[in-house]
């Protein structure tokens, strides 16, 4: 059965925007792999960092792995996006 990554991203995004840790982690994976969205290492870092800030050790490990593949500018941009992120109601 084919997987509809775009549909999965839509639902993960709705949950992630509300602060749901598992959805933030999964959205980070989707961004990193380019599944359902274009490959976006900056947003992958952001979603993993948000999970890490809330105690998700898996997200922390993935954030560190992603950071090794990023330029200093990309890391700064991802940190800026993380600071600016606010959950929806």
N, C-alpha and C positions, 0 to 999 in steps of 0.2 A: 504494500500500500504506500503510495507516495506521501511524503511528509510536506505539509504546508507551513513552511518556516515563517512566511510573512504573517500568517494567521496567529502562529504561536507568539511571534514578536509583539503583535498587537495586544494580546492578552497579558503577556509578561510586562509590557510597558504600563498598562493600566494598573497592575498590581504593584510594580516597582515604584511607580509615581506616588503610590500611597504608603510607601515605606516597607513593603513586604520583602524581607530578606531573601527568601528563596527565589523570588522573582527577580530581584536585583542581581543575584548571582547568575541566574540563567540568562538574563539579558546581557550581562557582561560576556558570557560565553558566546552568545549569538553575535554580538558586536565583534568579538575577537576573531571568530571563525568566518564572519561574513555570511551567516545563515539567516535569511529573511531580511537582512539589511546589508548595505555595503560594509565591507571590512572597515572597522573604525576602532583603532587601538586606543585613541584618546577617550572615547566613550566607554570602551571596555574597562579601562583603568578607572574611570569615574565610578562605574557601577560596582566594581570590586572594592574600591576605596570606601564607598558608602557602606557596603556590607562589613568590611573590616572595622569601620568605626563603630559598628553595632555588635562587635564580638564574633563575627563569622570567621573562623580560622581558615576555612577553605578559600574564602574570598581574599583573605590576607595573603595566602600562598600564591593565588593566581595573580593578585595585584603585583607582587614582587616579581613573578615570572614575566608579566607583561612589561613592567618597568625596565627590565633588562633589554628589551627590544625597542625602547623609545629614545628619542633625542631629548636633551634637556628642555627644549621648547615645548615638545609634546607633553612632557611631564608637567611643566608649569601650566600649560593650558588645561590639562586634566584636573590639576589641583584647583585651578580657578573655577572650573565647572562644578567640582565637588563642593566647594565653599558656597557657591551660588544656588545649589540645588535646594529646593524646598518641597516637602511632600504636599500632595493635593489632598483635599478633604474627601 
